[in-house]
Amino acid sequence: MLTGLKSTLDPAGPFFDCHPDIGLTKNSAQQVQVLHTDFVGLSRYGTNMDRGHIDYYVNKDRGVQPGCPPTTPPVPLVDPFTTFRLVFRIVDLETYKKNYGS
């Protein structure tokens, strides 16, 4: 059963934008509201993709909050295989629990 309303601030962009069906989606609740404040380019951590039923973009033309530096450190790129190994280990753990108990 879905919750009625989910309000979120700055959903993650890097590593989620290439898989829009993972993470926050319109299916996360009956009504999903998203406030985007950090979404310009790869040096930002948010996303500029619509993720909810209602998406608000604050300072869209500027891309940064007033008083914040115009650039931030780039997102550190990790070895994608490390992420996949972690996912497989979690799946293996769940399979083990299912078959052999916890």
Residue frames as a rotation matrix with the C-alpha (Angstrom) as fourth column:
MET 1
0.583 0.813 0.000 0.00
0.813 -0.583 0.000 0.00
0.000 0.000 -1.000 0.00
LEU 2
-0.305 -0.696 0.650 1.41
0.689 -0.633 -0.354 3.37
0.658 0.340 0.672 -1.00
THR 3
-0.471 0.119 -0.874 1.51
0.664 -0.604 -0.440 6.38
-0.580 -0.788 0.205 1.27
GLY 4
0.571 0.815 0.103 -0.73
0.708 -0.425 -0.565 9.23
-0.416 0.395 -0.819 0.23
LEU 5
0.953 -0.250 0.173 1.90
-0.136 -0.858 -0.495 11.97
0.272 0.448 -0.852 -0.09
LYS 6
0.379 -0.908 -0.177 5.68
0.854 0.271 0.444 11.97
-0.355 -0.320 0.879 -0.31
SER 7
0.984 -0.165 0.068 7.53
-0.134 -0.933 -0.333 15.30
0.118 0.319 -0.940 -0.35
THR 8
0.507 -0.862 0.011 11.24
0.822 0.487 0.294 15.17
-0.259 -0.140 0.956 -1.14
LEU 9
0.815 -0.377 -0.441 14.14
-0.369 -0.923 0.106 17.59
-0.447 0.076 -0.891 -1.39
ASP 10
0.164 -0.838 -0.521 16.90
-0.983 -0.182 -0.017 17.19
-0.080 0.515 -0.853 -3.98
PRO 11
0.877 0.091 0.472 16.64
-0.085 0.996 -0.034 13.57
-0.473 -0.011 0.881 -5.11
ALA 12
-0.037 -0.992 0.122 20.02
-0.064 0.124 0.990 12.16
-0.997 0.029 -0.069 -6.13
GLY 13
0.691 0.222 -0.688 21.06
-0.648 -0.232 -0.725 12.57
-0.321 0.947 -0.016 -9.74
PRO 14
-0.205 -0.846 -0.492 24.42
-0.958 0.277 -0.077 10.89
0.201 0.456 -0.867 -10.33
PHE 15
-0.969 -0.245 -0.019 24.07
-0.243 0.969 -0.050 7.15
0.031 -0.043 -0.999 -10.95
PHE 16
-0.404 0.896 0.185 20.24
0.339 0.335 -0.879 7.46
-0.850 -0.293 -0.439 -10.80
ASP 17
0.038 0.435 -0.900 19.62
-0.646 -0.676 -0.354 9.61
-0.762 0.594 0.255 -13.89
CYS 18
-0.631 -0.326 -0.704 20.78
-0.767 0.399 0.503 6.80
0.117 0.857 -0.501 -16.17
HIS 19
-0.789 0.459 -0.408 18.19
0.433 0.887 0.161 4.49
0.436 -0.049 -0.899 -14.55
PRO 20
-0.685 0.507 0.523 15.05
-0.553 -0.830 0.079 6.62
0.474 -0.235 0.849 -14.05
ASP 21
0.318 0.846 -0.427 13.02
-0.277 0.514 0.812 3.63
0.907 -0.140 0.398 -12.85
ILE 22
-0.007 -0.414 -0.910 15.31
0.830 0.505 -0.237 3.24
0.558 -0.757 0.340 -9.80
GLY 23
-0.920 -0.326 -0.216 15.05
0.389 -0.703 -0.596 5.52
0.042 -0.632 0.774 -6.79
LEU 24
-0.461 0.765 -0.450 12.31
0.030 -0.493 -0.869 8.09
-0.887 -0.414 0.205 -6.42
THR 25
-0.929 0.266 0.256 9.54
0.280 0.059 0.958 7.76
0.240 0.962 -0.129 -9.02
LYS 26
-0.474 0.848 0.238 5.91
-0.755 -0.531 0.386 8.70
0.453 0.004 0.891 -9.43
ASN 27
0.251 0.558 -0.791 5.14
-0.091 0.827 0.555 5.20
0.964 -0.068 0.258 -8.17
SER 28
-0.735 -0.623 -0.268 6.75
0.225 0.149 -0.963 5.92
0.640 -0.768 0.030 -4.76
ALA 29
-0.753 0.583 -0.307 3.44
0.252 -0.175 -0.952 7.31
-0.608 -0.794 -0.015 -3.41
GLN 30
0.148 0.889 0.434 -0.01
0.918 0.040 -0.394 8.32
-0.367 0.457 -0.810 -4.57
GLN 31
0.947 0.056 0.317 1.23
0.174 -0.917 -0.358 11.93
0.271 0.394 -0.878 -4.81
VAL 32
0.208 -0.950 -0.232 4.97
0.943 0.132 0.304 12.70
-0.259 -0.282 0.924 -5.10
GLN 33
0.991 0.023 0.134 6.18
0.051 -0.976 -0.210 16.29
0.126 0.215 -0.968 -4.75
VAL 34
0.297 -0.954 -0.032 9.84
0.952 0.294 0.086 17.09
-0.073 -0.057 0.996 -5.46
LEU 35
0.955 -0.127 -0.268 11.79
-0.107 -0.990 0.091 20.27
-0.277 -0.058 -0.959 -4.72
HIS 36
0.469 -0.820 0.328 14.94
0.867 0.358 -0.345 20.54
0.165 0.447 0.879 -6.87
THR 37
0.946 -0.196 -0.258 17.61
-0.111 -0.944 0.311 23.04
-0.305 -0.265 -0.915 -5.76
ASP 38
0.024 -1.000 0.011 20.84
-0.636 -0.007 0.772 21.39
-0.771 -0.026 -0.636 -6.95
PHE 39
0.507 0.440 0.741 20.73
0.201 0.776 -0.598 20.07
-0.838 0.452 0.305 -10.48
VAL 40
0.826 -0.159 -0.541 23.16
-0.539 -0.501 -0.677 21.61
-0.163 0.851 -0.500 -12.99
GLY 41
0.326 -0.764 -0.556 25.66
-0.720 0.181 -0.670 19.34
0.612 0.619 -0.492 -14.76
LEU 42
0.416 -0.237 -0.878 27.84
0.293 0.949 -0.117 16.54
0.861 -0.208 0.464 -13.41
SER 43
-0.681 -0.719 0.142 29.34
0.109 -0.291 -0.951 18.73
0.724 -0.631 0.276 -10.71
ARG 44
-0.300 0.669 0.680 25.99
-0.916 -0.400 -0.010 18.79
0.266 -0.626 0.733 -8.91
TYR 45
-0.971 -0.118 0.207 24.51
-0.198 0.883 -0.426 16.03
-0.133 -0.455 -0.881 -6.84
GLY 46
-0.180 0.979 0.099 20.82
-0.259 0.050 -0.965 16.51
-0.949 -0.199 0.245 -7.67
THR 47
-0.584 0.082 0.808 18.87
0.712 0.530 0.461 15.75
-0.390 0.844 -0.368 -10.82
ASN 48
-0.725 0.405 -0.557 17.09
-0.516 -0.855 0.049 17.85
-0.457 0.323 0.829 -13.42
MET 49
-0.803 0.488 -0.342 14.80
0.044 0.620 0.783 14.96
0.594 0.614 -0.520 -14.34
ASP 50
-0.075 0.865 0.497 11.17
-0.900 -0.273 0.340 15.08
0.429 -0.422 0.799 -13.25
ARG 51
-0.890 -0.305 -0.338 10.76
-0.122 0.875 -0.468 12.45
0.439 -0.375 -0.816 -10.53
GLY 52
-0.776 0.621 -0.105 7.33
0.271 0.179 -0.946 13.22
-0.569 -0.763 -0.307 -9.12
HIS 53
0.077 0.892 0.446 3.81
0.992 -0.026 -0.120 14.21
-0.095 0.452 -0.887 -10.00
ILE 54
0.968 0.128 0.216 4.79
0.142 -0.988 -0.052 17.80
0.207 0.081 -0.975 -9.17
ASP 55
0.129 -0.981 -0.142 8.42
0.992 0.127 0.024 18.96
-0.006 -0.144 0.990 -9.57
TYR 56
0.982 0.107 -0.153 9.51
0.125 -0.986 0.111 22.41
-0.139 -0.128 -0.982 -8.39
TYR 57
0.195 -0.950 0.246 12.79
0.919 0.089 -0.385 23.88
0.343 0.301 0.890 -9.69
VAL 58
0.839 0.018 -0.544 14.23
0.332 -0.809 0.486 26.62
-0.431 -0.588 -0.684 -7.47
ASN 59
0.272 -0.758 -0.593 16.73
-0.486 -0.640 0.595 29.02
-0.831 0.126 -0.542 -9.14
LYS 60
0.613 0.018 0.790 16.49
0.475 0.791 -0.386 27.05
-0.632 0.612 0.476 -12.38
ASP 61
0.934 -0.256 0.248 18.08
0.095 -0.492 -0.865 29.78
0.344 0.832 -0.436 -14.49
ARG 62
0.464 -0.781 0.417 20.95
-0.867 -0.498 0.033 30.21
0.182 -0.376 -0.908 -12.07
GLY 63
0.443 -0.232 -0.866 21.51
-0.093 0.949 -0.301 26.59
0.892 0.214 0.399 -11.07
VAL 64
-0.525 -0.607 -0.596 23.03
0.585 0.251 -0.771 27.49
0.618 -0.754 0.224 -7.69
GLN 65
0.496 0.680 -0.539 21.63
0.856 -0.280 0.434 28.88
0.144 -0.677 -0.722 -4.49
PRO 66
0.600 -0.273 0.752 22.37
-0.107 -0.959 -0.263 32.55
0.793 0.077 -0.605 -3.73
GLY 67
0.565 -0.475 0.674 25.47
-0.824 -0.295 0.483 32.82
-0.031 -0.829 -0.559 -1.56
CYS 68
0.681 -0.348 0.645 26.83
0.130 0.924 0.360 29.43
-0.721 -0.161 0.674 -2.61
PRO 69
-0.366 -0.854 -0.369 30.00
-0.372 -0.229 0.899 29.09
-0.853 0.467 -0.234 -4.68
PRO 70
0.273 0.525 -0.806 29.32
-0.932 -0.062 -0.356 28.60
-0.238 0.849 0.473 -8.41
THR 71
0.129 -0.252 -0.959 31.17
-0.504 0.816 -0.282 25.29
0.854 0.520 -0.022 -8.46
THR 72
0.595 -0.001 0.804 31.41
-0.730 0.419 0.541 22.35
-0.337 -0.908 0.248 -6.14
PRO 73
-0.540 -0.815 0.209 33.80
-0.642 0.560 0.524 19.41
-0.544 0.149 -0.826 -6.25
PRO 74
-0.217 0.464 -0.859 32.81
-0.822 0.387 0.417 16.93
0.526 0.797 0.298 -8.94
VAL 75
0.737 0.527 0.424 31.05
-0.663 0.686 0.300 13.76
-0.132 -0.502 0.854 -7.95
PRO 76
-0.356 -0.903 0.242 33.71
-0.795 0.428 0.430 11.14
-0.491 -0.039 -0.870 -7.27
LEU 77
0.366 0.431 -0.825 33.44
-0.822 0.565 -0.070 8.39
0.436 0.704 0.561 -9.82
VAL 78
-0.006 -0.316 0.949 33.58
-0.714 0.666 0.217 4.93
-0.700 -0.676 -0.229 -8.33
ASP 79
-0.913 -0.327 -0.245 34.31
-0.408 0.696 0.591 1.68
-0.022 0.639 -0.769 -10.01
PRO 80
-0.044 0.991 -0.130 30.89
-0.962 -0.007 0.273 0.51
0.269 0.137 0.953 -11.24
PHE 81
-0.051 -0.001 -0.999 31.88
-0.114 0.993 0.004 -3.10
0.992 0.114 -0.050 -10.66
THR 82
-0.964 -0.262 -0.053 32.24
0.041 0.049 -0.998 -2.37
0.264 -0.964 -0.037 -6.94
THR 83
-0.484 0.861 0.157 28.60
-0.845 -0.413 -0.340 -1.29
-0.228 -0.297 0.927 -6.89
PHE 84
0.224 0.587 -0.778 27.48
-0.757 0.608 0.240 -4.37
0.613 0.535 0.581 -8.80
ARG 85
-0.519 -0.463 -0.718 29.45
0.090 0.806 -0.585 -6.67
0.850 -0.368 -0.376 -6.48
LEU 86
-0.949 0.202 0.242 27.72
-0.292 -0.278 -0.915 -5.07
-0.117 -0.939 0.323 -3.50
VAL 87
-0.075 0.978 -0.193 24.30
-0.997 -0.076 0.003 -5.57
-0.011 0.193 0.981 -5.09
PHE 88
0.118 0.085 -0.989 25.07
-0.402 0.915 0.031 -9.22
0.908 0.394 0.142 -5.82
ARG 89
-0.846 -0.447 -0.290 26.26
0.089 0.418 -0.904 -9.77
0.525 -0.791 -0.315 -2.25
ILE 90
-0.663 0.687 0.298 22.99
-0.676 -0.379 -0.631 -8.34
-0.321 -0.620 0.716 -0.92
VAL 91
0.239 0.749 -0.617 21.01
-0.907 0.400 0.135 -10.58
0.348 0.528 0.775 -3.28
ASP 92
-0.273 -0.419 -0.866 23.11
-0.109 0.908 -0.404 -13.57
0.956 -0.016 -0.293 -2.21
LEU 93
-0.981 -0.092 0.171 22.45
-0.170 -0.020 -0.985 -12.74
0.094 -0.996 0.004 1.45
GLU 94
-0.239 0.967 0.085 18.70
-0.929 -0.203 -0.309 -12.49
-0.281 -0.152 0.947 0.87
THR 95
0.250 0.279 -0.927 18.74
-0.654 0.755 0.051 -15.80
0.714 0.594 0.371 -1.05
TYR 96
-0.674 -0.576 -0.462 20.70
-0.010 0.633 -0.774 -17.43
0.739 -0.517 -0.432 1.79
LYS 97
-0.836 0.403 0.373 18.22
-0.492 -0.249 -0.835 -16.16
-0.243 -0.881 0.406 4.38
LYS 98
0.089 0.937 -0.339 15.30
-0.996 0.093 -0.004 -17.40
0.028 0.338 0.941 2.29
ASN 99
0.295 -0.002 -0.956 16.75
-0.437 0.889 -0.137 -20.88
0.850 0.458 0.261 1.78
TYR 100
-0.252 -0.561 -0.789 18.58
0.437 0.661 -0.610 -21.45
0.864 -0.498 0.078 5.06
GLY 101
0.692 0.537 -0.483 16.97
0.683 -0.268 0.680 -19.08
0.235 -0.800 -0.552 7.54
SER 102
0.632 -0.421 0.650 18.66
-0.256 -0.906 -0.338 -16.14
0.731 0.048 -0.680 9.22
